Amino acid sequence: MGDEAFWTDVLHLHDVVQRAIAPVTALAVGLKVDAARLPPDFLAGADLTSPATTVEVLRRDAVVGVKAKVTAGGRIAQLGITCALCHSAVDNAVAPGVGRRLDGWPNRDLNVGAIVALSPVLDRATKAVFQSWGPGRYDAYFNHDGKNDAVLIPPAYGLRDVALETYTGEGPISYWNSYVAVTQMHGQGSFSDPRLGITIVAQPDLVTPKLPVLRRYQFTLDPPTPPPGSFDPAAAERGKVVFNQAGRCASCHLPPTYTDAPLLHTPAETGSDPVLAGRGTTGRYRTTPLRGAWQHPPYFHNGSAATLTDVVAHYNTTLRLGLTPQQQADLVQFLKSL
């Protein structure tokens, strides 16, 4: 989408990668490697402490979400990113961080801030903000409002029947894809939202024509099935009853999508941190779809609930549900089954 001009010509990250980023460093900050793009014996014979190996992996298009043009002399001429950088993982079948691609899975190992902070052109204060985010978190408003409140990278699967994509329900799927592609990835595209005071016009627009096909691909990404043995089926059946009755969960998490979007809720309704809602355009939160929730702890937009048990405990207290310990435990098993 033309974002390589920003990552190469503005941030000069291609120079940093070429000079100083070995595979062990790249994996340590959460970058993933698509094993299908490498010969079976590649890693066994490669020097994983050498930046030259990183360049070769990039040449083979094996770093998930990172694209590079590598010259015949082994130099990186251009470096860019794709949606998969944050919204794809791997199954670790070959090694930690190396395996088959899992598109749509949030990369909760990825330390975006630490990676961007490697740029030699950023000032010290900006680097400090980026370095404060930590793995699996990103602030999509910082470069507009100057506030620092990174949130969890969300999954991109299970969106086919969901009306709104983001935590705060700014718009449908392609709205957010456009916002991120233009204002965050710095692709060469046009984006306008008077609510945010943003109007960007690009000629030619390399982003907007790609949005329909991107959305169609996202809609093919189904939520992952819970692993065998990961929940108690009998308890999950009891938890389903709690979900639909005493727990009142289904009043907002409506099956089969387990969200009531496009309806939005105030932070006070759910006992949520209001900061993100106040930075967006709606002042409210979307009910998060629950399918595949087992896959991406922690929970809530800010990761304030470490486990599904913590999520249930939060709502039991906030909504004064009065659920017994057994009901709460059964409800957790049902959530794990989705």
N, C-alpha and C positions, 0 to 999 in steps of 0.2 A: 504493500500500500504506500510505498514511497517513504517509509519511516527511516530507511537507512541513511538518508541525508542528515537526520538529526543525530543518530547514534554514532555515525562516522564523522561527519564534518563539524558537528557542534560539540558533542561530548568527547570525541576522540577515543571511544572505548575500544575501537579496533586496535589502536596502538597498545593499550593496556593489555588486552588479551594476547596480542602477538609477543609482547615483551615479558609478561609476568604471570599469566594465568595458566598454571599446569592443571591437568585433569583432576588431581587430588584437591586442588583449590576450588575448581569449578563444582565438583561434587559436594564439597564442604559447605558451599553457599546454596545448595539445593538444586543446581542445574541437573537435568536428567538426560540420559543417553539412550537413544533408540537402538537396541541391540540388532534389530533387523537390518540396520544400515551398515553394519560392520561385518567383516569376515569373522567366522566363528573363533578363530585363534588370535584375533587382533589384540585384545587387551592383555593376553598372556605374554605376548612378546613386545609390548609397548612400554616406553618409559613414561610412567604416569606422573613423574615429577618434572617433566619437560613441557614448556609452553608449545614447543613444536608439535607435540602429540595432540594438544588441543586444536591447533590449526588443522592438523590432518583429520581429526574427528569432525571439525566444522566443514572441511572440504567435502567430506562424505555425507554431509547433511544429516548428521547423527545426533546433534545437540537439539533436544526438543524445544521448539519455540525460538531458536536462534538461527538466522540465515546469514551466510557469509559468501562473498565472492573472493576466492583465493587464486592468486596468480600462479602461473607455471613455476615461478621461483619460490613458491611457498609463503608469499606475503598476503595478508588480508587487505584487500582493496576496499571492501565495503562490508559493513556489519549492520544487520537489522533484526527486528524481533517480530513474532507473530502472537496471536491469541493463545497458542499452545504453551507459551512460556509460563503463564500463570495458571492455565486451566487444563493442563494435562500432566499426568504422572506416568510412572512405569511400574511394572509388577516386581521389580528387583530380582527377576529370575536368574540373571547372570551374576550380579553383585549389587550391593546397595546403591541405588540410583541408576542402575543399568538393567534394562529388560525390555519387555514388550510395552508399547505405548498404551495408555489408558486415557483416551481423550475425554474431556469433560470433568475429570477428577481434579479438584483443587490441589495445587502444589503447595501444601502446607509446610514443606521443607525449604521453599524458595525464599531467600533473603533478598528481595528486590532492592530494598534500600541500601544494603551493603554493596550490591553490585553497582548500582548507579553512583554511589559515593566514590567509586574508584576513578571516576572521571577527573582528570587533572584540571579541568576548567571551572569546577564548582568552588564557591567560597567555603570557608570553614564552617560557618553557621548552617548553611544549607546541607553540607555533608553530615553535620551532627544530627540534624532532623532525620535524614534518611537512615543513618546508622541506628537511630533509636527505635525504628519500627520492629525489627526482629523478623524471624522466619514466618512465612505464611501470612504476612500482613502488608497492607498497602493503603495509602491515602490518596484517593482519586480527586480530592478537592484542594490539596495543599498548594498546588501551583496556581490556584485561583484566589483562595481566601487567606493564605498564609498561616492557617491554623494547623496544628499537628495532632491528629487523632486517627491513627491508622486502624483499619478494621480487617477482619479476616477475609482472605481471598475466598469467594464462594464457589460452589460447584457450577458447572455449565451444562450438566446433564439434567434430564427430566423436565425440560422447559417447553416441550411440545404443546401442552395444554395449559400452560401458565400464562396469565395475562400480562404480568409485570416481572421484569428481570431482577431489579435491584432491591436491596434492603429497604430503601425508602420509596420505592415505587414511582420513580421519576417518569417512566415511560415503558413502552413495549420493548421486545427483544432488540430490534434494530436501532432503537433510540440509544440504548446504552452501548451497543456495539459501535455506533458512530461516535458517541461521546469519547469512549476510550481510545478508539483508533486515531481520532484527530487530536484530542486534547491531552492524552496521556502517552500513547505510543508515538505521537507526533507524525502520523502518516500524512500524506499530501491529500487532504480532503476538506470538504466544506461541512461545517456544523454550526447551527444557530439555536440558541435557547435564550430568549429575552429574560426568562425568569432568573437565569444565572448571569445575565449581562455578557453573554459570549456570542460573538458572531465572527466566524472564520470562513473566508471564501478562498478556495484554491482553484487554479486553472493550470492544467486540467485537474479535475477531481478524481483521484484514484481510489477513493474509499467508497463513496455512495454506490457506484455500479456493482460493487462486490457484496453489498449488504444482503440482498435477497438470497444469493447462493450460500453465504455464510450462515444465515438463519436456517435455511433448509438443512444444512449439515448439522447444526446444533440440534435440530428437532429429531435427528436420527439417534441422538445419544440418550439411551435409556438409563434410568438409575441402576446401579449395580445390585445384583442379587446378594442377599446376606450369605456369608460363607456357611457351609454345613456345620452344624454344631455350635453356631454362634449365639443361639437363643433357645429358650425352653418353649417348645410349641404349646404345651398345655398352659403354661403361665401366660403366654402370648394371647391365647384365646380368652382367658380371664381378663387380661389387660385390655383387650378390644372392647369388652363390655364397659370397663372403667372409662376408656377413651370416649365412648359414645354416651355415657350416662353420668356417673358421679364426677368424673374428671372434667366434664364439659369441654373437652378438647375439640370435639367435632363441631362445636359452635363456630369455630374459626378455621380449624384445619379440616376443611370439608373434603371427604373422599370424592372421587378417586385421586385428585391432585394433592389433597391435603393442604389446601390454601383457599382462602375466600377472596383472593385478589380478583378484581381490581379494588375491592374494599380495603381501606387503609385504617390504621389504628393509632391513636395518640400514644406517646411513651407511657403516660400514666395508666392507660388501660392494662398494660402488660408488665408494668414495673421495670421498663427498659431505660437504659441510659439515654437521655434526651439529646446528647451532643450531636450525633450524626444526623438525626432528624432535623435539627435546627440548621445544619449546614446545607441541607439539600433544598429542594423546592416545594416539598409537600408538608414538612413539619410532622410527618407521621411515618409509620413503619408498615411494610407489607407483611402479611402472615407468611412465614417461611414454609415452603413445601417440605414435607417430611420424608418422601421416598428417598432411600439411600442415606438417611441420616446416620446410620451406623458407621458410615465410611469416613466421616469428616469431623471428628472432634477437634477442638472444643466447639462450644455452641454459643448462640446469639452473635450478633454482628461484631461484638467486641471480645468474644471469647471468654466472657465472664463465667460461663458454666463449663467446667472441665469435662463433664460426663453427662450422659442422658439422665443418670440418677440426680445430678445437680439441677438439670432442667426441670424435672418433675418436682423436686423439692422447692424450686423457685416459685413455680405456679401454685403449688399447694399452699405456700405461705402467702403469696401476693393476692391470690384470688380467694383465699380462705376456704379451700375446698374441703378440708377436714378428712382427707384420705388417710386410711390406716397404712401402716408400714407395708402390709401385704399388698394392698391395692397399689401403692406406689411401685413396689417391686414388680408386680404383674404388668403395670403400665409401661415400665422400662422395657420389659421383654417384648411387648407389642411393638414399641417404637423400633427396637432392634430388628424386628421381622419385616419392616416395610422396605 
